[in-house]
Amino acid sequence: GDENSLLYQLVLQRWELRPWVAVPRSLIVTNADILLCDEDHRFSSRQCSSLKRSSNQNQSLYLIDQANLSSIAKIDIDETDSQFVIEFKGKGLLIPNKKWILQCRSPSDTEKVVGEI
């Protein structure tokens, strides 16, 4: 489709209930969507077939989660550990709000990513 990749950033995904766990992810922002992908097929079988890294055409991305940019409710930055939390709007009573807890290597990377979103 007409999905132009505006941002590609390596991040760590973290979870509130398991704060010691950190999984490397690829965060991709297009003009309409935000995608959380893995570059290792052990985590998911759904392939982001339309989004290939230009630097290595043989490296495929595997979709972990995806949301429309318009569904972002808010983004909070924790500058002490370069983490940011993206909260998404829920879809009624049955599907509550979801959030991604992500971490960049540095506060400047975090600011760059949040600025692009």
N, C-alpha and C positions, 0 to 999 in steps of 0.2 A: 504494500500500500504506500501511502504518502507519508511514511513515518521517517522524518529526518532526525537523526540522533544529534541532540544538542549538547549532551553531557555524558561522559563515560568516566566513572570513578570507582576505584577499588575501595571497598569498605569492609568492616567487620560487622556482622549482624549479632546482636545480643538479645537476651530475653530477661524480663523482670524476675521471673521465677527461677531462672538459672543464670545468675549474673556472671558466674565463672566460665560459662560457655561463650566462645566467640568463633563464628564461622565466616571465612572469607566469602564475599559476594561481589558481584559487579552491579553497580547502580547505574541505570541508563535512564536518561530523561529525554523524551522526544517532545515534539510540539503539542502533543495531546496526552501522553501517558507517562507514567513512571513505572519502571520495571526493576525487579530485584532478580538477578540471575546468578547461576552458578556455572562455572566453566568446567565442572567435573561431573560426568553423567551419573555418578553414584547417588546424587541427591534427588534427581528428578528425571523423568522420562519425557517430559513435555519440552520439546526443543523450540528455542526462539529462532526459528529457521530464517526469518527475514533479517535478523540482526547478527551479523558476523563481524568480528573484530577485523578492521581493515589491515592491521599490522600482521595478522596471521590468519589467512583464509581457511586454514585447516582446523582452527580452534572454534568449536561451536559453543554457543551459550545455551543454557538450559533454564527455562523459566521457573522461578520459585513462587513469585507473587507479582501481581500487576494491578495498577489502579489508574483511573483517569485523574489527570491533574486537578480537575474541578472537584474531585471528591476529597481533596486534602482539607481538613478542618483547621489544623494549625501545625506549626513546627516550632519545637523548643530546642534551644542549644544549651549544652552544658560545656562551657569552655574549659573547665578544669581537666576533663579527660577527652576532649575532642569528640564527644558524643552529641548526636542530635536525634530527636524523636519526631517522627512524622505521624500525626494522628489523622485518620481518615474518618469521614462521616459514616455512620451506620446506615443500614438499609432497612429501617423498620425495626420491629421488636425481635424478629427472629435472627437477624444478622446484626450483632452489636458493632460498635466502633472497633476498628483494628488499628494497631500501631506498629511501626517498625522502629526498633532501637538500633541505630547505626553509629559506627565510629570510624572516623578518618585517622590518618597518621598524625596530623597536626591541626591546631586550631585554624590555621590559614586555609587548609584544605576544606575544613568544615564550613568556614564562612563562604568559600567559593561555591561549594555545592549548594548550600542553602540559598545563596544569592541567585543561583541559576534556576532553582525551583520556584 
